[in-house]
Amino acid sequence: MMRKRFIIVGYGNPDRGDDGAACHLLDQLVLTLSKRTEDLNEFHESGFLELNAEVDLWYNLQLIPEIAQDLARYENAIFVDAHTAEIPEPILVKEITPAYKNSPFTHHLTPASCLELAEKLYQHAPHAILVTVRGYSFDFSRELSPETKELTGQAVQMVIDRLHKSEKA
């Protein structure tokens, strides 16, 4: 089976301030890497965009079990989210391996759980990393706090660097 190189998966609520960091990050990727101006509108309408022959973007309010089927079609996945002060790093980048994680919330899946579903159901989970940006304000707003906006810009560059590094490998 021929697999596409990357899927970048963003999740979080763009109506809750910094919880929407992934949405802003993916928008910046579209604006930076796309050759077509209408791609941003297409992405906002569907939550999915084939950015180019190597990279797809997917966005949703939360991770859902159905993404396992999509994940199995990729060599690599980058999960993008926001985090709170419980994680000390302003931007955390870490490798993720398939593993079921029990959650007290029935509507909450972790990236590791999504990878585990892909592996168990479709016999393949992509190599994956999590890029998570520190959020400071989670009030009702579609704007990022100045601190998270700056960190999101740095995270965009980290993701772009990761994509370019993969091209050379």
Secondary structure as the mmCIF struct_conf table of DSSP 4:
data_model
#
loop_
_struct_conf.conf_type_id
_struct_conf.id
_struct_conf.beg_label_comp_id
_struct_conf.beg_label_asym_id
_struct_conf.beg_label_seq_id
_struct_conf.end_label_comp_id
_struct_conf.end_label_asym_id
_struct_conf.end_label_seq_id
STRN STRN1 LYS A 4 TYR A 11
BEND BEND1 GLY A 12 GLY A 12
TURN_TY1_P TURN_TY1_P1 PRO A 14 ASP A 15
STRN STRN2 ARG A 16 ARG A 16
HELX_RH_3T_P HELX_RH_3T_P1 GLY A 17 GLY A 20
HELX_RH_AL_P HELX_RH_AL_P1 ALA A 21 LEU A 33
BEND BEND2 LYS A 35 LYS A 35
TURN_TY1_P TURN_TY1_P2 THR A 37 GLU A 38
HELX_RH_AL_P HELX_RH_AL_P2 ASP A 39 SER A 46
BEND BEND3 GLY A 47 GLY A 47
STRN STRN3 PHE A 48 GLU A 50
BEND BEND4 ASN A 52 GLU A 54
STRN STRN4 VAL A 55 ASN A 60
BEND BEND5 LEU A 61 GLN A 62
TURN_TY1_P TURN_TY1_P3 PRO A 65 GLU A 66
HELX_RH_AL_P HELX_RH_AL_P3 ILE A 67 LEU A 71
TURN_TY1_P TURN_TY1_P4 ALA A 72 ARG A 73
STRN STRN5 TYR A 74 HIS A 83
TURN_TY1_P TURN_TY1_P5 ALA A 85 GLU A 86
BEND BEND6 ILE A 87 ILE A 87
BEND BEND7 GLU A 89 PRO A 90
STRN STRN6 ILE A 91 ILE A 96
BEND BEND8 PRO A 104 PHE A 105
TURN_TY1_P TURN_TY1_P6 THR A 106 HIS A 107
HELX_RH_AL_P HELX_RH_AL_P4 PRO A 111 TYR A 122
BEND BEND9 GLN A 123 GLN A 123
STRN STRN7 HIS A 127 ARG A 134
BEND BEND10 ASP A 139 PHE A 140
STRN STRN8 SER A 141 SER A 141
BEND BEND11 ARG A 142 GLU A 143
HELX_LH_PP_P HELX_LH_PP_P1 LEU A 144 SER A 145
HELX_RH_AL_P HELX_RH_AL_P5 PRO A 146 LYS A 168
#
